[in-house]
């Protein structure tokens, strides 16, 4: 199979587009023929990309990318609720080879049936971002109707889903974006849009029940003072991951695969309550260019199967 592989630590400049052995599914796993994969440039700085669960360096070569949409090519022993030919989407183990390849392996619990109403690139940019938004808003913050929710980076990969999910839950949504994305953020469901370059968000956003931070740094620090008594804050900013501040350590989280939640997200997409945002689509062979592209809205996808990866 064709794959993107890395033989040294670094950024997209170390990518090699080449032939690689096709993986085989083990017990409880499925083999997915990848039609499209999501691009997450920050993963090249994540600990699991380069380190095993025990802390040892991972052996090279490494295949990056961990979210995908495609078709099940084979199932491993013990998998009875999925079958070859099923169209699925999901994310696989951070510590293993990813989906920037024509085939990848995932646990059956890490995939769900693909939303029927969207194509493979749109499905491929959904699992990490939508699950992150879901788990931050609902699993950790227990966001409810009529609560005031502030979402930083409302037009970004995670923010796009966080705005829509908070609005679906009945919350009053405030979102920070640049001026060029103001109308887009409103179309997603923001009740108030704050141009963070023109306005200090704390001058507008007060008495907030939930803050969902995707920015970190000074934005995170300034957000704490906006919370009501009993207010909750979560952050996914990379700057918060290694923080020694006990507040930040408790606020930071990393998304986990969850088939039940992927099923619910697919249902919300197919009923029109959620829509992914694909900023651009590149062929797999142009992964270097895709990782260097800075999306204006949503996320970038890689067309792995060719022909636009529709379906």
ZATIVEX-497378 format. One record per residue (C-alpha): residue in one letter; x negated, y, z. Coordinates in Angstrom, 2 decimals. Layout:
N
r residu = a&xx = X&yy = Y&zz = Z
...
//
This chain:
311
r residu = x&xx = 0.00&yy = 0.00&zz = 0.00
r residu = x&xx = -0.99&yy = 3.66&zz = -0.33
r residu = x&xx = -1.57&yy = 5.53&zz = 2.92
r residu = x&xx = -3.15&yy = 8.58&zz = 4.49
r residu = x&xx = -6.01&yy = 7.43&zz = 6.72
r residu = x&xx = -8.53&yy = 9.20&zz = 8.94
r residu = x&xx = -12.05&yy = 7.96&zz = 9.65
r residu = x&xx = -13.06&yy = 10.77&zz = 12.01
r residu = x&xx = -11.46&yy = 13.29&zz = 14.34
r residu = x&xx = -10.37&yy = 16.51&zz = 12.73
r residu = x&xx = -7.60&yy = 18.19&zz = 10.82
r residu = x&xx = -6.10&yy = 17.54&zz = 7.38
r residu = x&xx = -9.55&yy = 17.91&zz = 5.84
r residu = x&xx = -10.39&yy = 14.39&zz = 7.07
r residu = x&xx = -7.36&yy = 12.80&zz = 5.36
r residu = x&xx = -8.08&yy = 10.10&zz = 2.81
r residu = x&xx = -5.34&yy = 9.01&zz = 0.39
r residu = x&xx = -6.20&yy = 5.39&zz = -0.34
r residu = x&xx = -5.19&yy = 1.76&zz = -0.38
r residu = x&xx = -4.57&yy = 0.15&zz = 3.02
r residu = x&xx = -3.39&yy = -3.25&zz = 4.24
r residu = x&xx = 0.38&yy = -3.55&zz = 4.54
r residu = x&xx = 1.37&yy = -4.12&zz = 8.19
r residu = x&xx = 3.53&yy = -7.00&zz = 9.38
r residu = x&xx = 6.31&yy = -6.75&zz = 11.96
r residu = x&xx = 5.78&yy = -8.52&zz = 15.26
r residu = x&xx = 8.40&yy = -9.73&zz = 17.70
r residu = x&xx = 11.09&yy = -7.12&zz = 18.22
r residu = x&xx = 9.76&yy = -5.00&zz = 15.35
r residu = x&xx = 10.86&yy = -4.03&zz = 11.86
r residu = x&xx = 8.85&yy = -3.30&zz = 8.73
r residu = x&xx = 10.08&yy = -0.10&zz = 7.07
r residu = x&xx = 9.50&yy = 0.82&zz = 3.46
r residu = x&xx = 9.00&yy = 4.53&zz = 3.98
r residu = x&xx = 10.86&yy = 6.84&zz = 1.60
r residu = x&xx = 9.96&yy = 10.09&zz = 3.38
r residu = x&xx = 7.99&yy = 11.14&zz = 6.45
r residu = x&xx = 8.03&yy = 14.23&zz = 8.62
r residu = x&xx = 4.98&yy = 16.47&zz = 9.01
r residu = x&xx = 3.91&yy = 17.39&zz = 12.56
r residu = x&xx = 0.56&yy = 19.24&zz = 12.31
r residu = x&xx = 0.18&yy = 19.52&zz = 16.10
r residu = x&xx = -0.11&yy = 15.74&zz = 16.41
r residu = x&xx = -3.72&yy = 16.00&zz = 15.24
r residu = x&xx = -4.45&yy = 17.57&zz = 18.62
r residu = x&xx = -2.46&yy = 15.12&zz = 20.72
r residu = x&xx = -4.16&yy = 12.65&zz = 23.05
r residu = x&xx = -2.38&yy = 9.54&zz = 21.65
r residu = x&xx = -3.60&yy = 10.30&zz = 18.13
r residu = x&xx = -7.16&yy = 9.58&zz = 19.17
r residu = x&xx = -6.90&yy = 7.63&zz = 22.44
r residu = x&xx = -5.37&yy = 4.30&zz = 23.45
r residu = x&xx = -2.99&yy = 3.92&zz = 26.39
r residu = x&xx = -5.93&yy = 2.81&zz = 28.52
r residu = x&xx = -7.92&yy = 5.92&zz = 27.65
r residu = x&xx = -10.34&yy = 4.32&zz = 25.22
r residu = x&xx = -10.95&yy = 5.86&zz = 21.78
r residu = x&xx = -8.67&yy = 4.39&zz = 19.13
r residu = x&xx = -10.50&yy = 2.52&zz = 16.39
r residu = x&xx = -10.70&yy = 4.10&zz = 12.94
r residu = x&xx = -9.15&yy = 4.31&zz = 10.43
r residu = x&xx = -5.98&yy = 5.88&zz = 11.85
r residu = x&xx = -2.73&yy = 6.49&zz = 9.95
r residu = x&xx = -0.99&yy = 9.63&zz = 11.28
r residu = x&xx = 2.68&yy = 10.67&zz = 11.18
r residu = x&xx = 5.34&yy = 9.12&zz = 13.39
r residu = x&xx = 8.78&yy = 10.00&zz = 12.03
r residu = x&xx = 10.27&yy = 8.56&zz = 8.90
r residu = x&xx = 13.29&yy = 7.63&zz = 6.85
r residu = x&xx = 13.41&yy = 4.55&zz = 4.70
r residu = x&xx = 14.60&yy = 1.01&zz = 4.16
r residu = x&xx = 13.98&yy = -2.08&zz = 6.25
r residu = x&xx = 11.79&yy = -4.46&zz = 4.26
r residu = x&xx = 11.55&yy = -7.23&zz = 6.87
r residu = x&xx = 12.41&yy = -7.91&zz = 10.50
r residu = x&xx = 10.35&yy = -9.63&zz = 13.14
r residu = x&xx = 11.34&yy = -12.44&zz = 15.46
r residu = x&xx = 14.18&yy = -11.58&zz = 17.82
r residu = x&xx = 15.64&yy = -8.75&zz = 15.74
r residu = x&xx = 19.27&yy = -9.59&zz = 14.97
r residu = x&xx = 21.05&yy = -6.22&zz = 14.77
r residu = x&xx = 19.09&yy = -4.89&zz = 11.79
r residu = x&xx = 18.45&yy = -6.52&zz = 8.42
r residu = x&xx = 16.43&yy = -6.09&zz = 5.26
r residu = x&xx = 18.03&yy = -3.43&zz = 3.09
r residu = x&xx = 19.37&yy = -1.31&zz = 5.95
r residu = x&xx = 18.60&yy = 2.39&zz = 5.54
r residu = x&xx = 17.10&yy = 3.66&zz = 8.79
r residu = x&xx = 15.34&yy = 6.62&zz = 10.35
r residu = x&xx = 13.31&yy = 6.90&zz = 13.51
r residu = x&xx = 9.90&yy = 7.39&zz = 15.11
r residu = x&xx = 7.27&yy = 4.87&zz = 16.08
r residu = x&xx = 4.60&yy = 4.47&zz = 18.75
r residu = x&xx = 2.36&yy = 7.52&zz = 19.24
r residu = x&xx = -0.56&yy = 5.21&zz = 20.03
r residu = x&xx = -0.28&yy = 3.12&zz = 16.85
r residu = x&xx = -0.46&yy = 3.69&zz = 13.12
r residu = x&xx = 2.18&yy = 6.07&zz = 11.84
r residu = x&xx = 4.36&yy = 6.59&zz = 8.80
r residu = x&xx = 2.18&yy = 8.47&zz = 6.32
r residu = x&xx = 2.12&yy = 5.28&zz = 4.29
r residu = x&xx = 4.35&yy = 3.29&zz = 1.99
r residu = x&xx = 5.15&yy = 0.92&zz = 4.88
r residu = x&xx = 5.13&yy = 1.28&zz = 8.65
r residu = x&xx = 6.08&yy = -0.84&zz = 11.63
r residu = x&xx = 8.39&yy = 0.26&zz = 14.43
r residu = x&xx = 10.16&yy = -1.36&zz = 17.33
r residu = x&xx = 13.80&yy = -2.08&zz = 16.54
r residu = x&xx = 14.67&yy = 0.16&zz = 19.50
r residu = x&xx = 12.87&yy = 3.09&zz = 17.82
r residu = x&xx = 15.07&yy = 3.23&zz = 14.71
r residu = x&xx = 18.75&yy = 3.74&zz = 13.93
r residu = x&xx = 20.86&yy = 3.69&zz = 10.82
r residu = x&xx = 20.10&yy = 6.75&zz = 8.71
r residu = x&xx = 22.74&yy = 9.51&zz = 8.49
r residu = x&xx = 24.72&yy = 8.80&zz = 5.33
r residu = x&xx = 25.31&yy = 12.42&zz = 4.33
r residu = x&xx = 21.70&yy = 13.54&zz = 3.89
r residu = x&xx = 18.73&yy = 12.45&zz = 1.78
r residu = x&xx = 15.54&yy = 10.84&zz = 3.04
r residu = x&xx = 13.45&yy = 14.03&zz = 3.43
r residu = x&xx = 16.16&yy = 15.61&zz = 5.59
r residu = x&xx = 16.47&yy = 12.43&zz = 7.66
r residu = x&xx = 12.69&yy = 12.17&zz = 8.02
r residu = x&xx = 12.31&yy = 15.61&zz = 9.65
r residu = x&xx = 15.06&yy = 14.86&zz = 12.17
r residu = x&xx = 13.97&yy = 12.19&zz = 14.72
r residu = x&xx = 11.21&yy = 13.99&zz = 16.65
r residu = x&xx = 12.81&yy = 17.43&zz = 16.59
r residu = x&xx = 16.42&yy = 16.42&zz = 17.21
r residu = x&xx = 15.51&yy = 13.97&zz = 19.97
r residu = x&xx = 13.31&yy = 16.61&zz = 21.60
r residu = x&xx = 16.19&yy = 19.09&zz = 21.56
r residu = x&xx = 18.65&yy = 16.47&zz = 22.85
r residu = x&xx = 16.42&yy = 15.24&zz = 25.66
r residu = x&xx = 15.45&yy = 18.73&zz = 26.76
r residu = x&xx = 18.96&yy = 20.15&zz = 26.75
r residu = x&xx = 20.96&yy = 17.15&zz = 27.96
r residu = x&xx = 18.74&yy = 14.55&zz = 29.62
r residu = x&xx = 16.63&yy = 17.06&zz = 31.57
r residu = x&xx = 18.70&yy = 20.26&zz = 31.84
r residu = x&xx = 22.22&yy = 18.77&zz = 31.71
r residu = x&xx = 23.38&yy = 21.74&zz = 29.67
r residu = x&xx = 27.14&yy = 22.30&zz = 29.80
r residu = x&xx = 29.90&yy = 24.38&zz = 28.26
r residu = x&xx = 29.91&yy = 28.13&zz = 28.88
r residu = x&xx = 26.33&yy = 28.16&zz = 30.13
r residu = x&xx = 23.93&yy = 30.78&zz = 28.77
r residu = x&xx = 21.07&yy = 29.07&zz = 26.93
r residu = x&xx = 17.95&yy = 30.88&zz = 25.69
r residu = x&xx = 16.02&yy = 29.09&zz = 22.92
r residu = x&xx = 12.58&yy = 30.37&zz = 21.98
r residu = x&xx = 11.62&yy = 29.67&zz = 18.38
r residu = x&xx = 15.21&yy = 29.19&zz = 17.27
r residu = x&xx = 14.27&yy = 28.80&zz = 13.58
r residu = x&xx = 11.47&yy = 26.30&zz = 14.22
r residu = x&xx = 11.45&yy = 22.53&zz = 13.89
r residu = x&xx = 12.94&yy = 21.89&zz = 17.35
r residu = x&xx = 14.76&yy = 25.19&zz = 17.73
r residu = x&xx = 16.95&yy = 24.50&zz = 14.71
r residu = x&xx = 18.42&yy = 21.46&zz = 16.45
r residu = x&xx = 18.43&yy = 22.98&zz = 19.94
r residu = x&xx = 20.60&yy = 25.89&zz = 18.79
r residu = x&xx = 23.09&yy = 23.61&zz = 17.08
r residu = x&xx = 23.26&yy = 21.09&zz = 19.93
r residu = x&xx = 23.72&yy = 23.79&zz = 22.57
r residu = x&xx = 26.48&yy = 25.37&zz = 20.51
r residu = x&xx = 28.11&yy = 21.96&zz = 19.95
r residu = x&xx = 28.15&yy = 21.48&zz = 23.71
r residu = x&xx = 29.98&yy = 24.81&zz = 24.09
r residu = x&xx = 27.11&yy = 26.92&zz = 25.45
r residu = x&xx = 26.53&yy = 30.60&zz = 24.73
r residu = x&xx = 23.28&yy = 30.60&zz = 22.73
r residu = x&xx = 20.58&yy = 33.26&zz = 22.60
r residu = x&xx = 17.69&yy = 32.67&zz = 20.22
r residu = x&xx = 14.37&yy = 34.39&zz = 19.62
r residu = x&xx = 13.18&yy = 34.57&zz = 16.01
r residu = x&xx = 11.38&yy = 36.93&zz = 13.65
r residu = x&xx = 13.54&yy = 39.45&zz = 11.77
r residu = x&xx = 13.45&yy = 37.45&zz = 8.53
r residu = x&xx = 15.13&yy = 34.51&zz = 10.27
r residu = x&xx = 17.84&yy = 36.47&zz = 12.09
r residu = x&xx = 20.64&yy = 35.62&zz = 9.65
r residu = x&xx = 19.52&yy = 31.99&zz = 9.53
r residu = x&xx = 19.60&yy = 31.72&zz = 13.34
r residu = x&xx = 23.10&yy = 33.20&zz = 13.37
r residu = x&xx = 24.22&yy = 30.64&zz = 10.78
r residu = x&xx = 22.97&yy = 27.86&zz = 13.06
r residu = x&xx = 25.16&yy = 29.10&zz = 15.90
r residu = x&xx = 23.20&yy = 31.73&zz = 17.85
r residu = x&xx = 25.63&yy = 34.11&zz = 19.56
r residu = x&xx = 22.80&yy = 36.60&zz = 20.09
r residu = x&xx = 19.66&yy = 36.80&zz = 17.97
r residu = x&xx = 16.60&yy = 38.53&zz = 19.43
r residu = x&xx = 13.79&yy = 39.74&zz = 17.16
r residu = x&xx = 10.89&yy = 39.00&zz = 19.47
r residu = x&xx = 8.58&yy = 41.34&zz = 17.54
r residu = x&xx = 10.87&yy = 44.34&zz = 17.96
r residu = x&xx = 12.39&yy = 43.64&zz = 21.39
r residu = x&xx = 11.20&yy = 42.20&zz = 24.66
r residu = x&xx = 13.55&yy = 39.29&zz = 25.10
r residu = x&xx = 13.90&yy = 39.89&zz = 28.84
r residu = x&xx = 15.50&yy = 43.26&zz = 28.06
r residu = x&xx = 18.38&yy = 41.39&zz = 26.39
r residu = x&xx = 18.50&yy = 37.90&zz = 27.87
r residu = x&xx = 19.52&yy = 37.95&zz = 31.53
r residu = x&xx = 21.33&yy = 35.58&zz = 33.89
r residu = x&xx = 20.30&yy = 32.56&zz = 31.84
r residu = x&xx = 21.27&yy = 29.04&zz = 32.89
r residu = x&xx = 18.82&yy = 27.17&zz = 30.63
r residu = x&xx = 15.61&yy = 28.18&zz = 28.84
r residu = x&xx = 14.28&yy = 25.89&zz = 26.11
r residu = x&xx = 10.72&yy = 27.02&zz = 25.37
r residu = x&xx = 8.80&yy = 25.98&zz = 22.26
r residu = x&xx = 6.19&yy = 28.77&zz = 22.44
r residu = x&xx = 4.40&yy = 28.59&zz = 25.78
r residu = x&xx = 1.88&yy = 31.02&zz = 27.21
r residu = x&xx = 3.20&yy = 34.46&zz = 28.11
r residu = x&xx = 6.63&yy = 33.63&zz = 26.69
r residu = x&xx = 6.98&yy = 30.77&zz = 29.17
r residu = x&xx = 5.82&yy = 32.89&zz = 32.11
r residu = x&xx = 8.18&yy = 35.76&zz = 31.28
r residu = x&xx = 11.13&yy = 33.41&zz = 30.89
r residu = x&xx = 11.20&yy = 32.18&zz = 34.46
r residu = x&xx = 12.44&yy = 35.50&zz = 35.78
r residu = x&xx = 15.54&yy = 35.32&zz = 33.58
r residu = x&xx = 16.99&yy = 32.24&zz = 35.23
r residu = x&xx = 20.02&yy = 32.37&zz = 37.49
r residu = x&xx = 19.80&yy = 30.59&zz = 40.84
r residu = x&xx = 19.94&yy = 26.94&zz = 39.89
r residu = x&xx = 18.75&yy = 27.71&zz = 36.36
r residu = x&xx = 16.61&yy = 25.18&zz = 34.48
r residu = x&xx = 13.65&yy = 25.54&zz = 32.14
r residu = x&xx = 11.90&yy = 23.05&zz = 29.86
r residu = x&xx = 8.93&yy = 23.53&zz = 27.59
r residu = x&xx = 7.35&yy = 21.51&zz = 24.80
r residu = x&xx = 4.54&yy = 23.99&zz = 24.10
r residu = x&xx = 1.17&yy = 22.33&zz = 23.60
r residu = x&xx = -0.41&yy = 24.95&zz = 25.87
r residu = x&xx = 1.64&yy = 23.55&zz = 28.76
r residu = x&xx = 0.60&yy = 19.91&zz = 28.34
r residu = x&xx = -2.60&yy = 20.08&zz = 30.35
r residu = x&xx = -1.50&yy = 22.78&zz = 32.80
r residu = x&xx = -2.42&yy = 22.42&zz = 36.47
r residu = x&xx = 0.48&yy = 24.69&zz = 37.51
r residu = x&xx = 2.98&yy = 22.38&zz = 39.27
r residu = x&xx = 5.90&yy = 24.36&zz = 37.85
r residu = x&xx = 4.67&yy = 23.96&zz = 34.30
r residu = x&xx = 3.85&yy = 20.30&zz = 34.84
r residu = x&xx = 7.43&yy = 19.67&zz = 35.93
r residu = x&xx = 8.86&yy = 21.71&zz = 33.03
r residu = x&xx = 6.83&yy = 20.07&zz = 30.27
r residu = x&xx = 8.01&yy = 16.87&zz = 28.58
r residu = x&xx = 7.24&yy = 14.70&zz = 25.56
r residu = x&xx = 9.98&yy = 13.20&zz = 23.44
r residu = x&xx = 10.67&yy = 9.46&zz = 23.56
r residu = x&xx = 12.29&yy = 7.22&zz = 20.97
r residu = x&xx = 15.90&yy = 6.36&zz = 21.81
r residu = x&xx = 18.16&yy = 4.45&zz = 19.42
r residu = x&xx = 21.40&yy = 5.40&zz = 21.20
r residu = x&xx = 20.57&yy = 9.09&zz = 20.91
r residu = x&xx = 19.50&yy = 8.67&zz = 17.28
r residu = x&xx = 22.88&yy = 7.05&zz = 16.61
r residu = x&xx = 24.68&yy = 10.01&zz = 18.22
r residu = x&xx = 22.57&yy = 12.50&zz = 16.28
r residu = x&xx = 23.33&yy = 10.68&zz = 13.00
r residu = x&xx = 27.03&yy = 10.88&zz = 13.83
r residu = x&xx = 26.81&yy = 14.62&zz = 14.46
r residu = x&xx = 25.02&yy = 15.11&zz = 11.14
r residu = x&xx = 27.62&yy = 13.09&zz = 9.23
r residu = x&xx = 30.50&yy = 15.01&zz = 10.84
r residu = x&xx = 28.92&yy = 18.37&zz = 9.99
r residu = x&xx = 27.95&yy = 19.44&zz = 13.51
r residu = x&xx = 24.21&yy = 19.26&zz = 12.80
r residu = x&xx = 22.17&yy = 20.08&zz = 9.74
r residu = x&xx = 18.41&yy = 19.55&zz = 9.40
r residu = x&xx = 16.25&yy = 22.26&zz = 7.82
r residu = x&xx = 13.64&yy = 21.09&zz = 5.30
r residu = x&xx = 11.27&yy = 23.93&zz = 4.47
r residu = x&xx = 9.33&yy = 22.11&zz = 1.75
r residu = x&xx = 8.68&yy = 18.62&zz = 0.35
r residu = x&xx = 5.25&yy = 17.44&zz = -0.85
r residu = x&xx = 4.14&yy = 14.12&zz = -2.37
r residu = x&xx = 2.29&yy = 11.79&zz = 0.00
r residu = x&xx = -0.91&yy = 12.31&zz = -2.00
r residu = x&xx = -0.75&yy = 16.01&zz = -1.11
r residu = x&xx = -0.61&yy = 15.47&zz = 2.66
r residu = x&xx = -3.50&yy = 17.87&zz = 3.21
r residu = x&xx = -1.55&yy = 20.66&zz = 1.58
r residu = x&xx = 1.62&yy = 19.69&zz = 3.46
r residu = x&xx = -0.14&yy = 19.86&zz = 6.84
r residu = x&xx = -1.55&yy = 23.27&zz = 5.94
r residu = x&xx = 1.83&yy = 24.67&zz = 4.90
r residu = x&xx = 3.38&yy = 26.89&zz = 7.59
r residu = x&xx = 7.15&yy = 26.43&zz = 7.43
r residu = x&xx = 9.37&yy = 29.49&zz = 7.71
r residu = x&xx = 12.36&yy = 27.44&zz = 8.84
r residu = x&xx = 12.61&yy = 23.89&zz = 10.09
r residu = x&xx = 9.99&yy = 21.38&zz = 9.04
r residu = x&xx = 8.01&yy = 19.98&zz = 6.10
r residu = x&xx = 8.56&yy = 16.49&zz = 4.67
r residu = x&xx = 6.42&yy = 14.14&zz = 2.60
r residu = x&xx = 7.99&yy = 12.25&zz = -0.30
r residu = x&xx = 6.45&yy = 8.80&zz = 0.09
r residu = x&xx = 8.51&yy = 6.67&zz = -2.29
r residu = x&xx = 8.41&yy = 9.15&zz = -5.18
r residu = x&xx = 11.23&yy = 10.47&zz = -7.29
r residu = x&xx = 12.28&yy = 13.02&zz = -4.70
r residu = x&xx = 13.00&yy = 10.36&zz = -2.04
r residu = x&xx = 16.72&yy = 10.90&zz = -2.37
r residu = x&xx = 19.27&yy = 8.50&zz = -0.93
//
